[in-house]
Amino acid sequence: MGGLREVAASFVVPGPSGVAIRSRLKGLTGQDEAVLRQVGALLGSLASRDLKARCAAGLEHDGEQWARRKRALTGESSSRWAGGITRFTHDQWALARRGQFAHMQSLRAGVETIAHRLAQPVGARGAKGVPGGYRSEREWFAKSRRLHVLGDRLVRVRADWEAGRVRVVRGGKKLARARHHLQAAGLSEARWRLRWQAERWFLQADGESGKRYGNETIRVTPGGEVSIRLPAALAGLANAPHGRYVLACRIVFRHRGEQWADRVAAHRAVAYRVHYDPDRGRWYVTASWQTPPVRTVPLSAARAGGLAGVDMNADHLAAWRLDTHGNPLGAARRFDYQLDGTAQHRDAQLRHALIRLLHWTARHGLALAIEDLDFTAEKTREKHGRRKRFRKLISGLPTARLRARLVSMAAELGVTVVAVDPAYTSRWGAQHWQKPLTSKNRKPTRHDAAAVAIGRRALGCAIRRRTAPPPHDRSDRVGHRTVQARPGTPGREGPRPRIPGPRTRSVPPGRGAKAGDQSAHNRSGHTAEHEPWTQDSLPLSF
C-alpha cells in the first residue's frame, strides 16, 4: 500500500509576459497579394535551407557557424531578414529537441510499465499506485511483443538524442502525411498544395526599439499603413523609396489598439507576422510585444477577501465561492463549453467560458483558485491500460491552452489566480463535502465538491471539514468546535479543551500530565491517564 504523496504549496500565478493582437488585411489588390506570395516563398525557401544547415550541425553548432549562416542569408535578403530567419530556425530546433526528450521519456515510462506487469503472475491484482499483472495470457503475449517494439523505438530515439539529431518538417508532419491520403483528409491536390505553400511561407520580423515605429522590416504606422522592406532579390517590385512596398489597405487593431498605438508612437519594439488563411482566402497581420513583469500580490493578500475554487472538466468549469475561513457561500456555478468541431470553435468556446467565469469572479471581488494541472506525463498508453475512455478524457483536456488563456484574461480584469496542487482534490472533496452540501433543493456534483476542496487548499485550510457537535444526550456535546480557525491561528490543529470533564464529573477539565497530548489517548505506547480519587468523608459538624 503506497503512502500519500506530499502536497506542494499553493502559489500566486505570475502574469503574462507578452501580448499578441491580430487584424485582417482588407482591401488588398491583386498586385499586393502577388508581392506577398513572392516575398513569403523566397524567404520560406531561405528559412528551409537555414533549418537544414542548423539540423546538420547538431550539437557542434557554435556562434561562428551562426554568423556564417547569417552572412550567407544577408546577401540574398537583408541583414534584418537574415537575423529573423536564423532566430526562428533556432527556436524550431530547440522545440524539436524538447519534443524529442518528451517522446523519449514517454517511451521509457511505457517500457518500464510493461516490463513490471509482465513480471507479475497473470491475473495478479495490483496494489494502490502499483499495477498488477495482465488479465489473460493473450494480453500478456501481445504486451510482450509491444515491449520489443517500444524498446526498439527507445533505442533509436536515444541515439538521435545523444547525437543531437532532430527531424523537423517545415509546414508540419501532419500536413505532409496528408499528401498521401488526400481522400481521407477531404482535400484535393490543389487545395493541399495551397495549404502546404502557405504554411512554409516566411513573413515575420522582430521589433527593434528606437527604430521608426518599432520595426524596420515590417512597418505599421499609427494610421494603419503597412509597408514591407523587400529582399534584395525582389527589390524591383518596390513602389516606395528605400526598397519598400506599401500595401494599398489600412489596418485597425480593435483589441488593445490603444496599447499598440502608444508603443508605435514611442518607437518601441513591436514584432509583426503576416500570414494567409487558405480556407478563408484572407490575409492577416499579428502584432506582438513583450510586457514588463507584473508584480504579483502576496498569497496572504489574495486570500484576504475570499476566493472561488474552480475545477476543470472535459465539458465545463465547476466553481464555488468560499469565504476567508473556507466555508462555501451560496450555490455552485457551472460554466459550460464544448470541445468538438474545428479548432477555432473550440478556442471560442473556451474563451467564452473563461470570460463568464472571470466576470463573475471580478463582480464579487474574489481571487481565483485553480489546479496546477499538467497531464504531459499522464497520457501514456501503458499507464492507464484498458481505461480508454479515461485516456481520451485527459488527452482532450486543454490544460495548456486554458492555463495561458486564463492567466492573460485574468490579468486584464485584475483577478488574482492562485495555483494549487491537484493531488486528491476530487477524491477528498467528494468524501468530505459532497454529502454535507446536499440538501432538498441543492444537489452538488462531485466536481462541485472538488471546487470546494481546491478553494480550501488555496486558503491554507485542511480539506476535511470539522464534524458537527454530537446530540444533546452525550456528555461531551459542547467540547467540539465547528467554527473554522484561520490558517495562521496558532494551535488550530492542537488538542481541544476537555469540557465539562470526564463522565464522573469529579475531575476538573485539563487535569493530568498528558491531558493536552492527543497521542496519549488510546494509542500504542501511551496509557490513558486517569488520576485516582477517593470519596472524602463527610464532615459531621461545621
N, C-alpha and C positions, 0 to 999 in steps of 0.2 A: 504494500500500500504506500504510494508516494505521498509525501507531505505537501502542504500548500506552499506555493512559491511566494517569494517576498513581493509585496506590492510597492511599486515605485511611487515616489512623492508626486503630488499634483504640482503643476506649474502654469504660469500665465503664458499663453502663446504669443510670441513676438509678431508684430505687424508685418505687412508685405514689404518687400524690398524694391519693387518696381511696379510700373504702370504700363498697360498696353491698351490702346484705343484703335478703333477701325472705322473707316469711312469708304464709301463707294465712289469710284471714279465714273461719274455720269457725264454723258455728252462727248465721249471720245470719238474722234474722226477715224476713218479707215487708215489714214497715214499714221495717226498716233498708235493704233493697235499694231500696225506693221512694224513700227520702230521698237515698241516694247517687246514684241516677239523676237526681233533680231538681236536686240541687246540681251534679253534673257537667254536665248540659245547660245550666243557667243560666250557669255560669262559662265553659263552652265557647263559648256564643254571645258573651259579652263578649270572650273571647280572639280570636274570629274578627273581631269588629268592630275591636278594637285592632290586630290584624295588618293589616287593610285600611288603617287610618289610617297605620300606620307605613310600609307599602309605597308609599302615595300621596305621603308626604313625600320619599322618596328620599334623595338626598344633602344636601338642605337641612334635614334634621332636626337639631334642637338641643335643649339642655336645657330650654328654655322649652316647647317642644312636648311633651316627655316629661312635664313637670309638669302640663300641661293634660290630657293623656290620663289620667294617674293620678288627677287630681281628678274627672274625669268617671266613671271606674270606681268610685271610692270611694263615691259616692252610691248605687250600686246593689249594692255588695257590702260591702267594708270596706277600711280602709287597707292591711292586710296582704295581703288577696286582690289588691287593685289592684297592689301592688308586685310580687307574684309573677307576675301576668299580664304586666305591662309588661317585666319582665326576661326572661320566656320568649319574648315577642314579639321582643325584640332579639336573642336567641340564634337564633331561627328566621331572622330577616332576615340576620344575619351568616353563618349556614350556607348560605343560598341564594346569597349573594354569593361565597362560596368555591367553591361548586359551579359557579356561572356562570363564574368565572375559569378553573377547571379545564377546563370544556367549551370555552371559547374557545381555550385552549392546545392542546387536542386537535384542534380544527378547524384551527388554524393549522399544526400539525405535519402533518396529513393533506394540506392544500393544498400545502405545500412539498414533501412527498414525491412526490405525483402530478405536480406541475409539473416536478420534476427528472427523473422517469422518462419523462415524455412528451418531454422534450428530447433523450433518448438515442435512438439508432437502434433499430429493432425487432430484438429478439434479442440486443442487446449485453449482454455479461456484465459484472457489477458487480465492483468491487474490494472488498477487505476493509473493511467498515463503510460502503461507498457502494453503493447499489442501482444496478443497470443498467437497461436498457430493458425494455419489456414483451415477452412471448414471441411474440405474434401481433398482426396488425393488428386483429383483432376485439377483443382485450383492450385495445389502445390506444384504439380508438374508445369502448368502454364507459367506460374511465377518463377520457377527455376529457369525457364527459358528466357523470361523477361530480364532476369538478373544478368544473364550474359549479354543481352542487348544493351542494357544500361551501362554495364561495365565497359563495353567497347566504346560507347559514346563518351563516357567519362575519360577514358584514356586519350581519345582524340582531342577533346576539349582541353584537357590538362596540358597536352603537348602544345596546342595553339597558345594557351595562356603563357606557358613558360617561354615560348619563342617570341611572344609579342605579336602574334599573327591574328588579325581580325578580318572579318568578312562583312563588308558594308555594301549595300546596293543603293545607289542614289536614285530616288524615286520610290523606294520601298520594295521589300521582298514579296509582299503580298500582291502588289500590282504586277510585279514581274512574273510571278507564277500564274496570274490570271490570264496572261497571254496564251497559255497552252490550254485554257479551259474557258474560252470566251462564252460558250453557250451556258455553262453553269453560272458564270458571273453575270450573265444578262447584258453583255457588251458586244458591239460589233467591232471589227478590226479598226475601223476609222475612229470610232469613239475611244477605244482603248488607246490608240496612238496619240490622240489629243490629250488624254489624261496623263500618259507617260511623259510627253514632252512638257506639259505644264508643271509636273512635279519635279522635273530636272532643270527647269529654268532657274537662274540665279539673278535676283533683282532686290538686293538688300544692302544697306550701308549703315555702318556705325556712326553715331554722332560725335561731334567734336566741339567742346566748349570753347568759346572765344571766336569761332568762325561765324560767318554770316548766317543767321537763323539756325545755328546749331548743327548744320550739316552741309558740307561742300559737295558731296556726291549726289545725293537726292535731296533737293531743297524744296521746302514748302514755305511760302511767305505767309504773313499774317492774313493776307487777303485770300488765301487758298490756292494760289498759283503753284503748280507743280512743275519742276524742271529737273532734268537728269543730265549729269555730266557723262557724255558718250565715251566709250572706249576709243582708243586710238584707231583701231581698225574700222570703226563706224563714224569717224569724225565728219565725213562728208554728208551725213544726214542731219547735221545741226541746223537749227533755224534761229539760233540766238548766238551772241558773242561767246568767246572762250569755249567753243565746242560743246555748248549745251543745247538740249532740245526741250522746249517748253510745250507742255500738253495744252490742248485747247479748252479743257474743262477746269472747273474750280471745285474744291472740296470744302466741306464743312464738317467739323467734328462735333457731333451733338453731345456725346458723353465726355465729360471732363474737358470741354472745349476751352474754358477759361484757364485751366491749369496749363494746357498746351500753349495757348496764346501768350501767357506770361513767360514761359520758357523760351519761346521763339523770339519774343521781343527783347529778352535779356541775352540772346545769343548763347543759350545753354544747350548742352548736348541733347539731341533727340535722334534716335535711330528710326529708320523707315524701311519698310518691306512692301514691295509691290508684287501682288500675286493674282493669278487668274483662276476663276472657278469654272471649269469646263461644263459642269452640269447646268449651271445657270447662265453661262455665257457672260459673266460680269468680271470686271476688274476692281480690285480693292487695294487700298493702301493702309498699312498698320503703322502707327507711331508708338514708340515705346521709350521710356526713360527710367532711370533709377531714382528712387526716392531716399531721402536721408532716413536712417534707422529711427523708428519711433520708440521713445522710452516707454516701456511697459509699466503699468501700475503694479504696486506690490500686491502679493496674494491676499494680504490682510485687507487691503482696500477693496479688492474685488469681492471679498466675502461680506463686506460691511452691510450692504443693502439687500442681502439675499441673492439668490441666483435661480436659474432654470436648468434642470438636468435634462439632457437630450440623449435619446437612444436611437441610433441609426439602424434602419432595417432595409429590406430589399425593396419595399414599396412605400414607406412612409417614415417620417420622423416623429417619434413619441416624445413629448415634453411635459414636464410638471414643474410648477413653481414651488420653491421652498423658502422658508424664512431663515433668519440667521442661525436659528437653533436646529435646523434640519427638519422641521415639520412641514409636510405637504400642505399647500394652500389651494383652495378652490378645486377645480377638476382638471383632469389630464387634457392636453391638447394634442391634436393629431394633424400633421401636415403631409398630405399625400403627394406622390409623384409616380410616374410610370417610366420604367427604364426599358422601353421597347421602341421599335421604329428606327428612324435614322439617328445619326449622332447629333445632328442639330436639334432634333426633337427631344432627345434625352437630356441634352445640355439645357435646353429651355425649361424642361420640367424641373430639373434640379435647381436652377436659378429661381424659379417661381416659388418653390417650396422654401428655399432659404430666405428669400426676401420676406415672405409672410412670417416666418419664424423670427427673423431679426426685428421686424416692425413690432411684433407682439412683445418681444423682449425689451426693446427700447421704450415702448409705451409705459412699461411698469418700472423702468429704471433698474433692470437686473443685469447681472453678468450671465454668461452662458457657459455651462459645463458640458463637455463632450468627451467621449472616449478617444484616447490616442491610438486609433486603430491603424494597423499595418499588417495586411494579410499576405505580404510578399512571400513569407515562409510557410503559409498555410494553404497554398494552392496546389501542392504536390499531389499527384495522383495516388501515391502509395501511402500517404499519411492517413487518409480517411477511407481507404479501401472501397468497400461496396457502397458507401454513402454518396451516391452520385448526385442526389438532389442537394445535399449539403455542399458538395464541391461546386456545383453550379451556382448555388446561392452566394457563397463567399467570393466566387470569381466574378459575379455580376455586381457586387457592391462597389460603387465608385468612390472608394476611400480617398484616393489621391486627389481626384477632381473635387470632391466635396470639401476636403481639407483646404485646398487652395482657394476655392470659391468662398468658403465661409470666412477665412481669415481676411481676405481683401474686402468683402462686403461688410463685415463687422467693423473693420477699421474706418470705413466711410461713415457709418452710423454712430461711431463712438461706443460700441459694445465690446466689453472685455470678454475674451474667450479663455477659459481655463481647461486644460487638458488633464485627464486623469487616467490612471492605469485601468485597462478594461478587465482585469482579472476578476472573475467570479461575480461581476455585476448582475448579469442576467439570473444566475442561479440564486444568489443571496437576495436579490431584490424580490424574486418570486417567493422565496421561502419566508422572508420577514415582513413583506409589505403588501403583497397582492391580496391576501385574505383580510388583514385588518382594514384595508381601504375599501373593501367591498361592502356595499350597503344595498338597501332595497332599490334605490334609484341610481346607483353607480356600480358599474361592473368593469373595474380596471383590468387590462390585459397584462400578460407577462412583460410586455415591452414597456408599459406604463410603470410597472413596479421597478423595472431596470432603470428607468429615468430617475426615479426617486433615489435609487442606490447610487447612481452616478453623481447626482447633486449632493448627497450626503458625503460622499468621498471627497468631492471638491471642497466642501465646507470644513473638512477635517473631522467630521463626526464618524463614529462607527456605523456600519450599515445596519447592524441589528438594532431593533427597537427595544426599548425597555418595556417590560411586562406591566400590565395594569395591576393595580392593587388587588389583593385577594378579597373574597367575600367578608362580610362583617362578622361572620361566625368564627373567624380564625383569630388567634391571639396576636399574630404579628401583622395585622391588617394595616397599621399605619407606619410600618417600617420600610415600605417600598417607595422609591422615588419615581415619579412619572414625568417630571419636568426635565427637559434636556439641558445638560450643562453646556456651557460654551466650550469650544475646542481648547482654549488656553486656560481653563479653570483648573487650578491645582487639585489633585486628588479626585478628578472626575471619574476615574475608574477604581478609586480606592474602596475600602470597606464601608459599609453602611452602618450607621449607629443602631444599636440594639434598643428598640423602643417597643413596648414598655419593659422588656426584660424576659427572662425565661418563664416557662409555663408556671413554675412555682410561685412567681411574683414575689420572691423573697430576696433576690439578689438584685441590687440596682443595675441599671444598664451600664455596659462598658467595663464591668469588673473582670478581673482575671489577667494573667500575664500575657495571654495571646488573644485577648478579646478583639483586637484590631487586625489580626492576621487571618486573612481568608483561607490561607493554605493550612491553617491549624485545625480546621473543622472537617472531620470525616475524610481525611486524606492520609495516604500512607506516610509513615514517618512522623506523624503528629498525632497526638491524642487529644481528643476533645476535652477541654479543661473545664471542670466544674468545681468550684470551691465547696468544701464540706461545710455543713452548718448544722447546728443543734438548736432545738427549741429552748429558750431560756425559761427558767421557772418564773411563774407569775408572782409579783410581789403581793404579800398579804396585807400590807398597810402602806399608807403614803406618809 
